[in-house]
């Protein structure tokens, strides 16, 4: 293992042992999980509304633009 890789690994291990870093990691995972769940719900909603096989371009464009947000 190179010296730089060894030093970086040590820095990552120390950071991971820090309770503040662990708290931030948990908050980040919760946020990402919420976002992924919302996105999956949107995909399911689009699949129910339209036949995604026939309208792939329209579906992806609408999904990426957020055109079906119900806010």
N, C-alpha and C positions, 0 to 999 in steps of 0.2 A: 504494500500500500504506500502510495507516495506521501511525502511529508504534508503537503497541502491538504490532501484528502483526510489524513489522520487528524490534522488540526481542525478542519471543518467538522468532522464527525464529533470531536470533543465539544465544540461549540454547540452543535445541535443537541447533544446529550444533556449539556448543562441547561440549555434553554428549555428543553422538554421537562426537566426536573423542576423548573420554576413554577410555583402555583399560579402566578399571574398569567403566564403563557398557557398553562393548562385551562384556566378559565376562559381565556380568549379563544382557544381552540374549540371548546365546547360551544360557546356562543356562535362561532363561525359555522360549526357543523349543524347546529339547530337552524340557522338562517339558510344555509344551503339546502338542507332537507326540506324546509318550508317552500323554498323556491322551486325545487325539483317536483314536489308534490303538486304545486299549483300548475306547473308546466305540464305534468302528466295529466292532470284533470282537463286542461285545455285540449290536449291531444285527443283524449277520449271524447270530449264534447264535439270536436271537429269530426271525428270518425263516425259519431252517431248522426251528425247533421248531413254529412256528405259521404259519397263513396270515394275514399282517398286514392283508390287505384286509378280512377278515371280523372280525378281532378288534383293530381299531385302538385302541379305548379301553383294553382290557385290556393290550395290548402297551405302549402309552405309559405307562400307570400303573405297570406292572412295571419298565419301563426307568427311569423317573424315581425310583422308590422304591428301586432297587437290589435288588429282590427276588430276582434270579437270581445274585447274587454267589456265587462258589464258594470262599469263604475259610474 
